[in-house]
């Protein structure tokens, strides 16, 4: 549900110890370094789970940034908005890199606990043990920082 | 007949359950722990005391606060560091938060589906969605207690040797207090829910171990209390608890001189029923739980009774902190050598850490005795006792009841596989 007085909360997800799964946190670092205006919060959501519902509680808009697996070339960015975000699990797509996240979002929508959502998913290359992103995913993370920041600003002051 | 359940669900970690029976007699019953060993004690050796609590916190994502708190207590005892009354109260409050997180997670998301005839809580009938809303709301209070005191919902960052690197703001404590009081209707709904659970019958008396010496319901203390009578100083835990290896598990099992024993909610209500808060005692009475409970399925009830208890205790702790005022405390310098043991009641039961430090304050030896590892022998004894009474049931129902029995302990299997002793063929050895 949209909260007129709430913030835009950017929730970055992933496990930086699993290679490209850390892409969300790389974006978080970029956003923090760039600085965000009042009304926008950026949160490290870890590897998701039910805590995602808490992390999004009270937000006017939620922007998710996560690794994805949707069969494209590594580093491909896919943007999903609206009900389609929480509906990804219901559609049976192997989309989220964290398999329970789709179910949690679907549950949150059914319980009326979710703000409107926008999600940015980056196709992973390697998610084996180890720290660091593959080059195409690192480039995608760098390109996402200004894009996510711009989208969050537009949600603070919708045109 | 062989019943084999591979990868039990709705427990933390990975375990198989195998039961063999022949003409009504149980010939084999094993809870096979198949997680990889994790060598935490070996990782600690050589580490400075500042690093120890943050490292052992990673033994578990559910009871990371308990590992942190008992680690700090053992280190402080070894290095002769005294802590303030404020630190003791904040640590108790942090422990309260973790118990609420863990118990509520188990009650609603692990155990409840068994009694509501569901595979998972997620597809709960839409008419009962309020249960999920209540569960999430209560669990968030536990999460926020840990976040406000420990800096994060899991793997706390503020506790350190001698105290805390940051203390809660009074406004945050006031807010938590209001939300704890507001939990009461949700707790009443939880009592109604659990009151409707049809627990299988199983009467198996067992020795129960918990902590004592804390002038209240077990949480932190310096004595190990046994329902069989003897009390043992925590520092002499090896006299009463023997860990041993079995072929079918990567976790160590444990026994007292009298055999398998229980730790955790049912052990604590058995040993300290009279120390429950009045409201928790009323809930226990309403749900038919007494100090002499012998049915391990009723551990689920004991978990709810403890949830009520720790909600009340958390309110009282916050009141005390606010009345006295919470102040920042300076860091404490500490150095070795030293050796000590400390214990805490983690959500799943008695948790013991022992460290020896050298004169540089670095670990030379460590031992962690994990609640789930202590319960494994008791789980197997319960399974052996229950199977003969269930053999006439259809196979799916038999499997369901045995899974429910294992889940009643809320086993944290990944926690339990903390150490594997390795013997090399050339006669060398490593712990």
Interface residues (C-beta under 8 A of the other chain):
Chain A: X50 X51 X53 X54 X57 X103 X107 X110 X111 X113
Chain B: X122 X126 X129 X132 X133 X136 X139 X140 X143 X153
